[in-house]
Amino acid sequence: MCNDLAEFRLFRDLSPADLKLIEPFFSSGEFSTGEKLFSQGDSADTLYLVIKGELTLKYKPYDGSEITVTRLRDGDVLGWSTVLGNSNYTSSAVCKTDVSVLKVSGDDLRQLVADHPQTGKMVMDRLATAVSPRWKDAQKQVSTMLRKGMELPNQFNGGNKMDTTLSDNKTREAQLKALLDQLSAYIETYHGGSVEYVDLEKDTLKVHLGGACLGCPLSPATLHGWVAGTVRQFFPEITQVEAV
């Protein structure tokens, strides 16, 4: 296992001591051509580091055909919902070839950060570099996003419903803005778009789609799939999400 960790590009310069420290939190996995690592809507519990092979991420809008979002190869990381605070994967991962991966559960990653803060922070920062190459000053932003995502379960009841015991509008608005900030970072990472909170009127959330989402024919899929789907996981009382 140490050999696999040491060969993964994000961890190649880690010291033997650090590799030995993080090794118990990771496991290896092998998948065959055509096999799925996970499906859209599955419980998001594992982050995958691709050692060898090629995969595609596919997204199925509620009212349309399945879309290929991106292709992943050696050195890529997938399953970000696990550390972004989402309860479910927002896309499916399908093997185009035989694939070898390293796996770490969200719980184990949190345990690593709790038990070994210095090494855990270093691992999280390195994971951030895997998802941030298209951003200006991205690594710092994504590191912050991932740390917030890892802390999200403490803010939710049962892991998937937002704590609304302080149910005044300002509290709920702040919670929604925090969730959309993380979701926007995720959307920007994968296709250069963004989502921004505009207003909340009773059971209707109004948002602004920006960046690559402006004029994009797939923006309805982004709105109704990633945005509305994620918001409803945490705020089931919000029945409608509109772009303005």
C-alpha positions, 0 to 999 in steps of 0.5 A: 500500500505504501508503494501505491501512496508513494506513486500517486503524484500528490504524495510522491514527496511525502516523507516515509513517516507521513506515508506510514501515518496515512497508510491505514486510512487508505485501501486499494481497489480494482475495477473492470471496464464498464464497471461503476465506482458509484452512481448518481444519487448513491450515498457519498461516502468514499473519495477515489484517487486514480492510480491507473486507468480512465473513467468518465463522469456522467450526469443525468438531468431529471428531464434529459439524457445522460451527459458526459461531464469529464474524463479522468485519468491517472492522478485524478481524484473523484467522489468530491461529494464525500468531502464537500458535505453532500449526502449523495454523489451528483454524478456517476463514475464509469470505467472506460478501461480497467482501473486501479484506485486508492480509496478513503472514506469521508469518515476516515479522512475526518479521523485523519484530520482529527488525529493528526492535524498537521498531516491531515491538513497537508493531505487536504491541501494536496487534494485541493491541488488535484481539483484546482488547476483551472482557478486563479489562486485556486488552491487556497480557495479549494482548501478552504472549501474542502475543510468547510465541507468536512465540517458540514456534518456537524451542522446537519441533523442526521447528516442530510437535513439542515438544522433549522432550530434557529429558524429565523430567516437570517439564519436560514439565509446564511446557511443557504449562502454557505451551501451555495458557496460550496456548490458554486466552487464545485460547479466552477471546478468542473465546467467553469460556471457559478451559482449565487444566492439572490433571494428566498421567498417562502418555498422558492429559492432564487439564484443567479447562474454565472460564468460558463453557465450563461447562455450554456444549453446545459444550464437547465441541467445544472440548475435542476440537477446539481443546484436544486437537487443539492439544496433539497437534500438539506432544505426539503421545505424548499420546493422550487429553485429558479434562475434569475 
